[in-house]
Amino acid sequence: MDPSCIFCAIAAGTAPSYLIYEDDTAVAFLDLAPLRQGHTLVIPRTHVPDVMSDGGARALIDIGPAIHHVSRRLMEVFNADGINLMQSNGAAAGQVVFHLHVHLVPRYEGDRPMVHFDRDPRSPDAVAQTHTLIAGS
């Protein structure tokens, strides 16, 4: 628990939130600046800044059931065609609150894109070089 972390305070029940779901290891609540109606954040109760931090892998496992439950509920309640699961690590990736969290955003056929990825196609040799860098020889 980090006393300066708003998400820790929400998980502890000491800060206000629109709670959607909770269990022993996770809490889900509505985003106050939603991308779509129903936009929900799922967090571990334990303070973990991001996936790469110590405990990040365990935290992802811990919040998995909450992500599953809330995603299904959002699909049902909002008659959504899909769900985006979004998660950022570090300021350069857009992370603002440094407590691991996953955004669940209901999506609909034909709605406007929330993120546009500019692809950077690579030659097969360049892909093979990248593979070697990451996976080793």
C-alpha positions in Angstrom: 0.0 0.0 0.0 1.4 3.4 -1.1 -0.2 6.2 1.0 0.4 8.7 -1.8 -1.4 6.5 -4.5 -5.0 7.3 -5.3 -5.6 3.8 -6.6 -4.3 2.3 -3.3 -6.8 4.6 -1.5 -9.6 3.4 -3.8 -8.6 -0.3 -3.2 -8.6 0.4 0.6 -12.0 2.1 0.4 -10.7 5.4 1.7 -11.2 7.3 -1.5 -14.5 7.7 -3.4 -15.1 5.6 -6.5 -17.9 4.1 -8.5 -17.0 0.5 -7.6 -18.1 -2.1 -10.1 -16.4 -5.3 -8.7 -14.1 -6.4 -6.0 -12.6 -9.6 -4.7 -9.6 -10.4 -2.4 -7.0 -9.4 -4.9 -8.6 -6.9 -7.3 -10.9 -3.9 -7.5 -12.8 -2.5 -10.6 -14.2 1.0 -10.8 -15.5 3.4 -13.4 -13.0 5.8 -15.1 -14.0 9.4 -14.3 -13.0 10.5 -17.8 -14.3 7.6 -19.8 -13.5 6.9 -23.5 -16.9 5.2 -23.8 -19.8 4.6 -21.4 -18.8 1.8 -19.1 -15.0 2.5 -19.3 -13.7 0.6 -16.2 -10.3 0.3 -14.6 -9.2 -2.9 -13.0 -6.4 -2.8 -10.4 -4.7 -5.1 -8.0 -5.2 -4.4 -4.3 -1.4 -4.6 -3.9 0.6 -1.6 -5.0 2.6 -2.5 -8.1 3.6 0.4 -10.3 3.6 -1.5 -13.6 4.0 -4.9 -15.2 7.8 -4.7 -15.3 8.1 -4.0 -11.5 8.7 -6.8 -9.0 5.3 -8.4 -8.5 4.0 -7.3 -11.9 3.5 -10.8 -13.2 1.7 -11.9 -10.0 -0.5 -8.8 -10.1 -1.6 -9.6 -13.7 -2.6 -13.1 -12.5 -4.4 -11.7 -9.5 -6.5 -9.3 -11.6 -7.3 -11.8 -14.4 -10.6 -13.1 -12.9 -11.8 -9.5 -12.3 -10.9 -8.6 -16.0 -12.9 -11.6 -17.1 -15.9 -10.9 -15.0 -16.1 -7.2 -15.7 -15.5 -7.6 -19.4 -18.4 -10.1 -19.7 -20.6 -7.8 -17.6 -19.8 -4.7 -19.8 -20.6 -6.7 -22.9 -24.0 -7.8 -21.5 -25.1 -4.5 -19.9 -24.0 -2.2 -22.9 -24.7 -4.8 -25.6 -21.2 -4.2 -26.8 -19.7 -5.9 -29.8 -16.2 -6.1 -28.2 -14.0 -4.8 -25.4 -10.6 -3.1 -25.6 -8.2 -4.1 -22.9 -5.5 -1.4 -22.6 -2.6 -1.3 -20.3 0.4 1.2 -20.3 3.8 1.0 -18.6 5.7 4.1 -18.0 5.1 7.8 -18.8 6.4 7.4 -22.4 3.6 4.8 -22.9 1.0 7.2 -21.5 0.8 5.8 -17.9 -0.4 8.6 -15.6 -1.2 6.8 -12.4 1.7 4.6 -11.4 -0.3 1.7 -10.0 -0.8 -1.2 -12.4 -4.3 -0.9 -14.1 -6.1 -2.3 -17.1 -8.7 -0.2 -18.9 -11.8 -2.1 -20.2 -13.6 -0.1 -22.8 -16.8 -1.3 -24.5 -16.6 -1.2 -28.3 -19.2 -1.2 -31.1 -19.1 -2.0 -34.8 -18.5 1.2 -36.7 -17.5 3.4 -33.7 -14.5 5.7 -34.1 -11.0 4.3 -33.4 -9.6 5.2 -30.0 -6.0 4.5 -31.0 -4.4 4.6 -34.4 -1.3 2.6 -34.9 1.1 3.8 -37.6 2.6 0.6 -38.8 6.3 0.5 -39.8 6.6 -2.5 -42.1 9.9 -4.3 -42.0 11.7 -6.6 -44.3 12.0 -10.3 -43.4 15.7 -9.7 -42.6 14.9 -6.8 -40.3 12.3 -8.9 -38.5 14.8 -11.7 -38.1 17.4 -9.3 -36.6 14.8 -8.0 -34.2 13.9 -11.5 -33.2 17.6 -12.3 -32.5 17.9 -9.1 -30.3 14.9 -10.1 -28.2 15.0 -13.9 -28.1 18.8 -14.3 -28.4 20.7 -16.3 -30.9 
